[in-house]
Amino acid sequence: MRKATAPAPSHIDNNDMLRHVAEVCFTVQSMDSAAKTEALSKVEHHKILLLPIIESHPNTCVHQLKSLASAASKKFDHITDDSNINTILHAGKTYLSDGHAQNDVLLVSPYFRGMLYQVGSADSPNEEMLLQGSTFVPIKSMPKIIKEFQHLILFVLRTKPELLRQQLQQAKDIECFVFESFCHSMNEEEMQKETTKRIIGTNILFGMMINILTENPKGLKSNALQLYLIGRGLKSVSSQFYLGFCAANEISKNCNNLLRLMRHMVCGHICRTARRDHNFDHDKMGKENDKKYNPSTIHKAIDPITGEVKVGQSYVKKSTWEKVIPVTRDRFKHHLYPLFQCHAHLDMFLNVENKLVMAGTNCDEVFVFVKDTKEKVELSSLIPILNVEDVQTHINMLWRFNQGTLLYLSAGAGRGLELTRIGPFKDFQEYFNCLRFTMRSENNVLHGVDRNKKIPHFVPPSLSRYIIILNLVIYPVVEQSQTLTIPSIDRGPEEANLMCRDVLHLDTSGPTSTSDKGTKHIRDIFSQIMNVITPVSTGKFTTSKENATQLHHSPYVHSQHYSSEIMMRLNDSEVARLPFSIAVHLFKALGETVPVLQQTSDRNFTTINHTFYDQAAKRALNDTMATCYPHQMEAIKIIDDRSDHRDVVVHLAPGQGKSGIWNFSLLGRAISGSVRQRSIVICPYNSLLAQQQLKSKQCFHGTNLKVYSIITSSLESTIPDIEGFDLLYISIDAFNTLRQNYQGTFNNWGVKVIYVDEFHLALTECYRHATSWQSLRYLKSLNTKIVLLSATTNTTATKMITNYAGMGR
C-alpha cells in the first residue's frame, strides 16, 4: 500500500519542452506564420535529435543545442582549441588521402571486411566485391571522409576532451621527439612529414576513434558520438540567432561518411595490432586466452616479523634484501676500477656528497663540484684503459649490472620486455642526486586504447654515477673498438635476471626461462619486498571505519576518494610527489645510506659568472661559436641577479632572441650548479605557447630543468600535476583564470620572475580584455620580478602598461 500511495517521481513533460525549444531555438519574431508553421513541423519531424538533450538537460537544453551545433560546424579556432590537435588532423588527412587507408582495407581478410560492411548495410556484399575491396570508400570520395574526420575530432575536443587526451599527449610526444632529433637536419615541412609518418604507424588515430565508438552512455544521457550526430543535424541561421535543420539528404550523407570513416579506422587498428602481435587473429577478436599467466596461482608470502619474503619456492631473508644496493655497488666497483688508472678522480666523481651537474649527456657537460672546495671534476677527465686482462668480461658484467639496476633497483621493478623499450640515455635526467627515467608497459592495450602511463623510475644515488660513467665514458669507447663489444639489448632481461639472482643469493644455475627463474619471478620478489616495507605508508593514508562514518562516508568511498597521498618536502620550493617518496623508502629498505638520499644542495649564489650564460647559448643553439647578444646579456644580468629587484622592459626586433633571455638564464644557472629562479612566461596565443615550449625543451634537453604549460582548456586538469617546475608557459586567458580562482596555488609555487610576451597586445586586443589582459592589472602585487617583452611597442604604450601592471616608471 505504501508503494501505491508514494509520491510520483519527478517527470519531465517532453511535449511541453519540445514546444518551448521549437519556439526559442527554431523561430524568431520576424518570421511570418507560414514560416513558423514550417519550422515547428520540422521540429516534430526531427524530434529524435532533440529529445535526448531535452531529457538530459531540461533546464539548459536551448543552450546545449546551440553549443552542439556550433561545436560540430566551427572550424579550428587557434585561440580556444588546443593547438596540438592540428598534428592529429594532419595525420588523419594524410592517412585517408595518401593510400594508407585503402592499403589497410586490402590487407584485412574478406571475411572480416564482410562483417564490417554489414554494419549499417541492408545487404551483404558478394565475394567479388569483397576481394576487390570495393565495399569501402573509393579514393575519389575521400575528401568527404576527411571532412567528417576533422569535424568529429574537433567536436569531441570541444565537448569531451578526456576521450582524446591520452592519444593527444602521445602525438605531442612524437612531435617533440622529431623536433629534438631532426631540427638541425630537416626543415619544418620535413619534420611535419616525419611526425605524420610516425603517428600513422601507431594506433593513435585508431585508438581515438575506437574510444569515441565504444564510449558507453550513462543512463539516458548521450555519448559523444550521439551528441555529434545531433550537432551535425543542426545548422545555424542568420548569424546564429536561431537554428535550423540540415536537409534530410545532407544528414544521410554525413552519417554515411561517418560510417565509412569508422570502417577504415577499424581496419587500420587491425593492421597496426597485427604488425605488433604476430599471433593476433582479427577473426577471433574478443576471445579470452586461456593460457594467459595468472599471477594468483603463484604462492606469495611475507613474514611481517622477520621480513622474509617468499615467491613460489624461493625464499629471501631480510638480511639479504636489505643489502641489495650496497652489494650491487660493490659489484660495480669490482669491475669498474680495473678499467681506470686514476682512482682519485674516479672516487671524487662517485662520491655522492659532491654536487653533480648534468647540463647534457656529453662528457664535457657532466661534472661534479667537490664539497667544501671550488674544485671541479669533469666526466671527460675520466679516461678508461681497455687493454687490461679480462676487459671483455669486465664490460659484460658492468653491462649486466647496468641492466639489472634499471629494471629492478629503480624504485619499482619492471617487466623484462620493458627494459628493451627504455629510451636512450640522453633522455635520462639528474633529479635530487638520482637518475630519473621512465618506463611504460604495453600490457592491456585493448582496441587501440592505451591507458598505460609512463612511470617515473629513479636509480639510487650511489648507483646513478656508475650508470653515468658506463653510458658516457665506457660504452662510447667500446663501440669504437674493433675487438670489444657491448651485449645486445635483446639479452638485457636475461642479464638483469642473473644480476638479481646473484645479489639475492638465489640459484643461478640452469635456464632462466623457467617460471621459477625468469624475470617475472624476480619482479614478484620485489613486489613482496615492497609489501614488507608497508606500502600503505608510502602510498595513501586513509582512516578508520568509525572516522569515515562521522564524515558521512562509507569506508570504501573514503579510501577511494578521500585518502591522502604522501608528499615529501625537499627544500623551500620543492615538494616530491608519490613516485619519488616511494623511491626514497625503497632505497632505505634496500640498504642505501640516509645522507645520499638528500639532495646535494644547489649552490646558493646571488649572481653567477656571465660566462655561464654564453655556455648556455652555445649548448641551446648547438653552436660552439654562439654567445649571448649584448642586449640579451644586459637583460639577463639584471633579471638573474637576485639582489636586484628592478623590473625590466625588453624591446627587441623579431628574431633578436627574446626567448633566449629566459632560456639562457635558467640554463646558465643549471650549468653552474646554482639555484635558479622559478619563472612563468605568459603567451598571448596557444600556438605561440606550444612553439616556445618546444623550443625550451630542446634547449634544456639532458638537464633536470622542468618545463610545463597551461592553456585554458586544460587548466583545471593540469594544475594538480604542476609542482617543482623551473619554467611554466601559460596562455594569457589561463593566467587570468589562475589569478581569479587559484591565487593560493600560485602563491605556493614560489614564482620569482614573470615574463609577459608581446605585452603591447594588452592595448590592441580590447575585445578580450575582460577575459585575458585584465590579468596584468596590478601584476606587481604578486611580489615577483616583472619582465615585459615586445617587438612592436612604443614609449607611450609601454608607460601605460607598466602603470597598469603597477610597475611604476
N, C-alpha and C positions, 0 to 999 in steps of 0.2 A: 504493500500500500504506500510505503514511503516513496518508492520509486515513481509510482503513478502520480503522486502529488508534489514531487520535487519541482523546483522552478526550471523552466526550459532553458537550455543553453543559449548563449548569445547567438544571434543569427543575422547574417548579412543579407539584405534584400538585394539580390543581384540585379533584378529588373530595374529597381529604382536607381541603383548605382549606374547601370548601363545607360539609362536615360540622362542622368546627370553628366556622365562622361561625354556622351554624344553632344550635349548642348555646350559644354565648356571647351572640349578639345576639337570638335569637328565642325563647328558652326561659328559664325560671327554675326554681329548685328547687321552688317551691311548686306548680308545675303537676302535675296527675295525668298518668298515662301516655297517656290518650286525647288530652288537650290537647297534650302534647308530640308525639305522632304526627301530629296535625293540623298543628302548626306546622312540623314537618320536611317534611311533604308540600307545604305552601305554599312552602317554600324551594326545593324541587325544581321546583315549577311555575313559580316566578318567578326561576329562576337566570339568566335573560337579563339581569336587573337587577344581579345580584351578581357575575357572572364578570368583567366589565371592571374592577371595583375590586379583586377578588382578584388578577387578573393584574398590574395596575399598582402595587398597594400590598400585596404579600403579607404584609409584617410588621406593617402598621398598618391592615389592611382593616377590622377591627372599629371602630376609632376613626373611620376615614374614613366608614363607612356612617352612624354616629350623627351625625357632623358634617354630612353631606349632608342627612340627614333634618331636622335642626334648622335648617339654613340655608334649606331650601326651605319650611318651615312657619312659622318665627318671624316675628312682626310687627316693625315698625321699633323698634329699640332706641336711644333717644336717647343712651345712654352709649357704646356700641360702634360704632354705624353713623354714617357721615358724614352730618351734618345737611343738607348741600346736596342730598342725594338727594330730599328732600321736594319741592323745586321740580320735579324731573323727574316724580315720582309724581303731583303735582297737575296738571301739564301733560298727562301721558298720560291721566289720568282725564277731563280736560276735552275733550281731542281725541276720545276714544272716545264720550263720553256726550252731547256738545252738537251732534252732527250733522256735525262736521268730517270724521270718518272716512267716514260714508255719502256725503257730497258728493264726496270724493276717489274713492270707488269708482265713482260715476256718471260722473265726468269721464274715467276711463280707458276706452279703447276696448273694446267687447265681445269683440273677438278676443283681446286680451291678458288680459282677465278670464277668458276661457275657458281659456287656458293656465294661469293661476294656479289655477283651480278643479280642473284635472286633477291637480294635485299633492296626493296623499293621497286622491283620489276614484276610485272604480271606473268610474263612467260619466261621459261628457261631458255638460254641460248643453245643453238645446235653445236655439234662438235667442231665443225669447220670454223665457226665464229670464235670459239674458244681458243683453238690452235693459232689463229691469226692475231689474237689479242684485240680484235675489233670491238669487243664488248666495252672497251674503255674509250676515253676521250681522244679523238684524233688530234694531231699536233695543231691543226688549223683552228681548233676551238679552245686552245689553251689560254688565250688572253682572258676569256670569261672566267675560267677556273682560277687564274692568278688573281683577278679582281676579287673573287669571292674569298680567296685565302686571305688577302690583305684586309678586307672588311671584317672577317671573322676574328683575326688576330688582334686588330685594333679594338674591336668591340670588347673582347674578353679582357684585354689590358685595362680598359676603362671601367669595366663593371666587376670583374672577378680576377684581379691580377694575381691572386695566390695560385691560380691554376697554371700560370706561366712562369712563376718566379724562379723555380729551380732551373728550368731549361734556359731561361733568360740569363741567369748567372753563369751557366756553363758556356753559353755562346760568348758572353763577355770575357770569360777566362780565356777562351780560344783567341779572341781578338787581341787581348793583351799579350798573350804568348807570341802571336805572329808579329805584333808590333815590336816587342822586345827582341825577338830573334832576327828579324829581317829589315828593321827600319834603316839600316845602313847599306843594304844591298838591293832594296826594292823601293819603287815609288809608291805613292798612296794607292793608285789603281791596282798595282800588282799585289799589294798587301791585302786589299779587299778581295781580290780573286782567290788568294791563298786562304783567307779566313772562310770564304764561302765554300771552297772545296772541302775544307776540314769539317765544317758544320754538316754539309751534306753527307759526309762519310760516317757521321754519328747518328744516334737515334733522337737527336734534339728536336727536329721538326716533327717527327712522327710521334714522339712522346708527348709533345704539346697537344697534338690532335687527339690522341687517344685519351689523354687527360680530360679534354673537353668532352669527348664522345662518351666516356664512361662515368662522368660525374653523376652521382645519384641525387635526384631531387629530394628535398626534405618536406614531408607531408604534402600539402597541395602547392608548395612553392616551386616555381620553375627552376630548372638548372640553367647553366649558361647557354647551352645550345637552344633550348626552348625560348629563352629571352632574346637570343639573336634572331630567331625566326620571327618573333613578334616585332622586333625593331626593324627588320628588313621589310616587313609587310606594310610599314607606315612610311609616310613621307611628309616633310614639312612644306607648308604652302604659305605664300605671301610673307616671306621673311620670318617664318616660324610663329606667326600669330595664331595659326590653327593647323591641325593635322589633317591629312587625307590618307587614303589607302592606295597602294600601288595597284596597277591593273592586274587582274587575275592571271593573265598570261605572263606578266613580269614576275609575279610571285612564284609561279610554277617553274619558270626558267631559273630563278635564283635557287630554289630548292633542288632542282635537278643538278645544277652546278655544284652545290654543296655536297650532294650525294656522291657525285663523281670525284670530287676532291677527297672525300673520306676514303673512297675505294683506293685511290692512288696512295694515300698515306698509309693505309693498312698494308698494301703491297710493299711499300718502302720499308716499313717496320719489319716485315717478314724477312726481307733480303738482308737488312743490317743484322738482325738477330742470327740468321743462319750463317752469316760470314764469321760471326764471333763464336758461335757454338755449332760445331760441325755435326753434333748429334741432334740438332734441332729439327723437329718434324712438324711442319706447319699444318699438315693434315690431321694431326692428333693433338692440337693445342688444347690445353685445359686439363689433360690427364695428369694425375699425380705420379711421380716417380717413386715406386715402392721401395727401390733400393737406396733411397736417399739416407744419408747418415743421420742417425737420431742420437743427439748428444746425451739424452736422458738414459740411454742404455749403458753408458759407461759410468761405473760407480765412482763417485767423488765424495771425499770426506775430509774433515779437518778435526784436529784436536784443539779445542779452544784454550786448553790449559798449557800444553807444551808447544803449540804452534806447528805441530807436524801436519803435513798435507798428504793426501792420497788420491791418485787418479789411476783407475784400473788396478794393476799390480805394482805400481811404482809408489814408493814412499820417500818423502824428502823431509828431513828433520829441520827445525827452525835454525839450529846451529849451522846448518849448511846454507839455507837460502838467505839468511840474514848477512852473509858474507859474499854474496854473488858479485857485487860491484868491486870490492877490493880484490877479489880473486881474479876477476876479468882484467882489472887494471894491471895486476902483476903479470898476467899472461901477455898483455900488450907490451909491457916494458921489457919482458924477457926476449921478445922477438924484434923489438924496435931498436934497442940500444946497440946491437951489433952493427946496424946499418949507418951509424954516425960516429965520428971521432970526437967531436967537440960536445961532450956531455954537459958542460957547464951552461952553454946556450940552450941546449935541449931542456935541461932542468928548469931554467928560468921561464921558458915558454910553457912548460907543462905545469908550472906552479899556479894553482887556481887563485891564489891571493894576489897575483899580478893582473892588472886590468887588461882584459882582452878587447881589442878593437878589430871588427871585421867591416872594413869600408868597401868590401868587394870580395871576389873569390880568386884574385890573383895574389901570388906570394907577396908582392910589394904592397898590397892593400890590407894585409893581415899582420898585426904586431901586438906586442904587449908592452905596457909601461910597468917597470919594476917598482914594486911597492916601496914607498918612502924615499924614492930616488927619482931623478929625471932620466934615467937610462931607458932606452927604447930598444927592444929586441924584435927585429923584423923576421917574419917567417922565411923570407928569402935568404937569410943568413944561415939557415939550416941546410947543409949540403950533404946528401946521402952518399955513402960509399957502397957500391953494389958489386964489388969484386971480392967480397968476403966468402968464407966457406958456408955452404948450405944456404946461399942467398935466396934461391927459389923457394926453399922450404919456409924461410922466414916470411917471404912475401905471401905465400899461400896461407900461412897461419894468421898473419895480420889481416888478410882479406876475410878469412873465416870469422875472426873476432869482430871485424867491422860489420859484417852482415848480421851476426848474432846480436850485436849491440843495438842495431837499428830495429831489428824485428822483435826482440824480446825484452830489452832493457830500456826502452824509450818511453817508459810510463804508459804501458798498455801493449799487450802482445798482439801482433797482427797475424794474419794467415800467411802461410808460406808464399802463396802466389802474389800476395800484395807487395812482397819485397821486390819483385821484378818490375813493379809499376811505380816505385818511388821515383820522383823526378830527379834531374841532375843536381849535382852538389851546388851549383850556382844558385839554386832556389832555397838553400838552407840559410837560416838566419841565426845570429847570436842573440839570445834572449835570457837576460839575467844569469849569465855565466853558463848557460846551457845552449846546445844546438837545437833549434826548432825546425821541424819539417812536418809534412802532412802525409798521411796515408788514407786511402779510400778503398772501401770494399765494393766489389761488383756483384755481391750476392743479392738475391731477391730483387733483381731488376725485372719488373713484370710489365709486359705490354708496352715496352718503351718508356715506362715511367720509372725514373731512378730517384729514389728518395734518400739515397745514401749520401751523407755529407763527408767532406774532407775532415778527418780527425787530426787535431794537432798532437804531435808527439815531441818529447823533449829528451835529449840524450843527457845522462848525468854529467855534471860539471867536470868531474875528474876523468871522464872518458871522452868528453867532447873534443879536447885538444888533441888526443890521439887520432880521432877521426879526421880532424882538420889536417894534421900532418900527413896522414895517409893519402887523402884526396888531393891535396895541393902540392905535396912535395914528392912522395914516393911514387904514386901511380903515374904521374906525367913522365917521370924518368924511365919507369919500366916500359911504358908504351913506346918510347923511342928506342928501346934496346932491341937488338936483333936476337938475343939469346934468352931473354926473360919474358915471361907472360903473366898477365892477370887472368885469373879464372873467369870463365863465362858466367854471366849473371844467372843463367839457367840453373847453375849449381848453387846459387845463393840460398834457397830454402834448405837444402840438404846440409850445406856447410854451417848455416846458422843453427840447425838442429844439433849437429855434432858439437858445436861450441857449448851449447847449453847443457847437453848431456854430460859434457866434461865438467863444467863448473858446478853442476848439481849432483855430481857423483852418481850418475845413472849409467846403466850398461851401454857401452858404445860399440859393442861387437855385433856382427850380423847386419842385415839390411835395415835401413831406416825407413823403408816404405811400409812396414807392417804397422797395424793400428796402435800398438803399444810402444812404438819407437818413432813415429812420424812427427811432423811439425804440429799437427793438431794436438798430439799428446802433450808436447811442451807448453803449448798455449793454454791447455786445460790446467796444467800445474800452476802457471802464473795466475790464472783466474782464481784458483783456490788460495794462493798466497794473498791476493787482494781481499778475499773473503776473511782471511785471518786478521788482517790489519784493519778490520771494521770499516767496510766501505760506506756504511751509513754516516760515519763521522766525517768522511771526506766526500760524501755525496750530498744528500739533502737531509735536513733535520725536519722531523715532524713532532707532534706532541701526543699526549695520551688520549685515550678514548674519552675520558671524563672532561678534559680541557676542550676537546673538539666539540663535545656536546654543548658546553657553555657558550660556544661560538655559533651554535645552531648549524654545525657541520656534522656529517657522518665521518667516522674515521677515514673511510676511503676518499671522500671528497676532500677532506683536509690534507691527506697525504698527497693526492694527485694535483691539487690546485693551490694549496696554501703552504706547502712545505718550503723550507728555506735552503737556498744554495749557499755553500761555503765560499767565502771570499778571503783573500789574504792581502793585507796592505803591505806593500814592499817599500814605499817611501811616501813622501808627502803628496805626490801626484800620480803614483802608480798603484793600481789595485789589480791583483791577479785573480782571474776567474777560475772556474772549477777545474779545467784541464791541468793548469799549472799547479794548483794546490794539491791535486791528486798526485801529480808527479813528485812533489816535494815529500809527501807522506810515503810514497812507494820507495823513493831513493833512500830515505832514512831507514826503512824496514830492510832494504837490501844491503845495508852496510855503508852507505855514503855518510861521510862525517858532516856534522852540522855546519861548521863555518863556510864550507864551499857551497852550501845551498843559498847563501845570502849573496846578493848582487855585489860584485866588486864595484864600489861606487864610481859613478862618473865624476871626473874632476870638476870641482865647482869653481870655474873661472868666470869672473865678470866679463872679461874680453878674452879673445884669443888672437894669436898672431895672424895678420891678414894673409899670409902665405897659404894658410889652410883653405881660405876661400878660393884662391887660384887653383889649388889642388882639386877642390870640389868642381870647379869649372872644367878642368881637364877631364876628370872622371865622368861627369854628367854628359859632356859633349863628345866624349870618346876621341879627344883631340889633345895630343901631348903638347901642342903649342898654344892651346887656349888659355886665356886669363880673363878675369872679370873686366868689363868695361870700366872706365874711370867713374862714370855716374853710378854704375852698379855698386862698385866698391864703396863709394861715398855713402850711398843709402844703406848698404849692409852694415857698415861700421856704426852708424847711428842706431839702426834697428836692433842689432845684435849686442849692443853694449847695454848690459842690464843696469848700469848705474845712470844711464842717460834716459830720462823719462820724456823726451820730446817726441811729439808726433811728426809724421813725415808725409809730404805730398810729393809724389813722383810723376813728372810729366815727361813722357818719352814717346818718340815716334814709334809706329808699329814695327815690330821686328828688332827692337833695340834691347830686348831682354828683360821685360818686366817680370816674367815668371822666374827668371834666374835669380832675382833678389831673394825670394823666399826659398827656392830650391838650393841655392848655393850656401845661404846662411845656415840652414839646417844640416846640409851635407858636410859643410866645413866643421861644424860642431861635432858631428858623428866621427869624422876622420880624426879629430883631435882628442876624442875620448872624453869630451866635456859635456856638461849639462846643456841641453838645447831648450829653447823656448817653444812651448806648445802654441801652435798657430792655426788660425782659421782664415780661409780665403773665401770671400763672398763673390759669387759669379752671377752675372745678370741673366744668363741663358743656360739651359741644361746642356745644350750641345757644346758650348764653350767649357762648361764644367767637366764634361766627360773627356774632352781633349786635354785639358790641363791635368786632370788626374792621371791619365795615361802617361803623360809626359813626366810627371813627378815619379811615378812608379818606375819608369825606365831610368831616371836619374838615380833613384835610391836603390836600385836592384843590387842585391848582395849585402845590403846593410840591414840593421834592425829597425830602421825608420819605418813607422807605420802610417799609411795614408788611407783615409776613409772619405766617403762622400755621402751627402744627404740631399735628396730632392723632395719636393712637396709630396709626391705620390708615395714615397717610401719612408717618410719622416717617422710616423708612429711605429713602424715595424723595425726601423734601423736604429733608433736611439738606444734601446736597451743593449745593443751589441757594441756600442761605441764607447770604449774605455781605453785609456792609455795610448791615445793617438799622438803623433807628432804633428801631423798636418791633416786638416779636415777641410774639404771643399764643400760648400753649401750654397744652394741657389738662394737668390735674394728673397723669393717667396717663402722658402722653407725657413730662412733666417727670421723673417717676420713672424712666422708661427712659433718659432723657437723662443723669441723674446716674449711673446704674449702668453704662451702656455707651458713653457719648460724653463723658466728662469732659474729655478733651483738646480736643474740638471746642468745648465750652462755654468753656474757658479761652481759646481762640484768638479767640472772639467779642469779648472785652473788655467784658463787660456791667458797667454801673455801678450800675444800680438794678433790683431785683426787686420787683414788686408781687404780692401774694397776695390775690386777690379772694375774698370770702366765706370767710375763713380759719377761722371758727368751725366749719365743717363737718368740720374735722380731728378734732373731738371727737365728732361725732354720726354720721359715716359710718364706723363701725368695720368694717363688712362689707367695705370695700375699702381698709382702712388699709395692708395689705401690698403692694398693687399701685399705690397712689397717694399717700396722705397721708404715708406714711413718708418721702417725699422732702423733707419740711420739716425733718427731723431734722438738727441742726447746719447749718442753711441759712446761717448767718453765716460758716461756714468757706469759703464761695465768695468772700469778700472783696468783697462788694458792699453797697450800702446796701439795707436791707430795709424795705418798706412793707407793713403788714398792713391790710386794709380789710374792714369788715363793717358790716352794719346791725343785727345781732341778737346781738352778743356781750355779755359781762358781765365784770366785773373779774377774777373767778376764772378764767374760760376764757381771758381774754387773758394772764394771768400764766402759766398752764400752757403755752400755745402759744408764748409768747415764750421761755420757758425751754427748751422742746423744740427751738426753732429756734436756740438758742444766742445769743439776743439779750440775755439777762440782763434786768435790770429797766429 
